[in-house]
Amino acid sequence: MTDIMPTPLTTVPEIYAAAFNRQTAALSTGLRFRLSRSRAVLVRSKPTISIGKRCISAVVETIFEQARPFVWQFHSQIIDIDRSASAADQQTIRTWSTQRRKTFESPNGPRLAPIIAMLASTLEFGREGKDFILLSRVPLLS
């Protein structure tokens, strides 16, 4: 991963497990266990996207998949806005979406730290079923 540096005498899986456990320490043991066993997590967020002097309310559903134990990666996202958007607004939303994806990925692969931080925050302050859903399989992209 591009943002977690190995330490001497530590194996790569141990580094990922330590980062995961450090970031999710505030979660209940049961939820941490279920998260570690999930194949994917759907995270719902409701950001406001600024376009010029206007703000557009959006609902974003982001899916993160657990590619290997404790190694989470961005899988996909769907953005829904409250109203119809002009072609220019749609381009702004696509640009915002691309920038958001770059938060979780780099040219060298997934960035583990921001993904786990987002998962930890969502799971700590969110409500299961409303703000996040633990998935037993990774959904197919259509």
C-alpha positions, 0 to 999 in steps of 0.5 A: 500500500502506498501509505503504510510503511513496513517496519523491520521484522514485521510481515505485510499482513501484520502491518495491515492488521495493525493499521486496521485495529488501530483505526477501528479501536473505538468500535465494538469487538463484535462489529470489528470482527464482522467487518474483518469477515465482510467481503465488502462494505457499502458506505452512504454519505450525504455531501454537499457539492459546491458548484460556483455559488450554488450547493447541490445536495447529493447521496453517495454510495461507495463500496469498498471491498476487502481484497485480502484480510485487512486490505480494503480497496475502493470498488465503486461509487454511485452519486445521486443528486436531488434535482436534475443537473445541467451538462456543466453541473454533471461535468462538475459532479464527475470531476468531484467524483474523480477527485474523491476516488483519488483520495482512495487510490494512487497510481501504485494501488489502493491507499489503505489509510484513508479507506480505513479512516472512512470506514472507522468513522462511518461505523463509529458514528453511523447506523447500520442499514442507514449509513453502512451495510456490511456485505457478504459478497462484492457486487458485480459492476453493471 
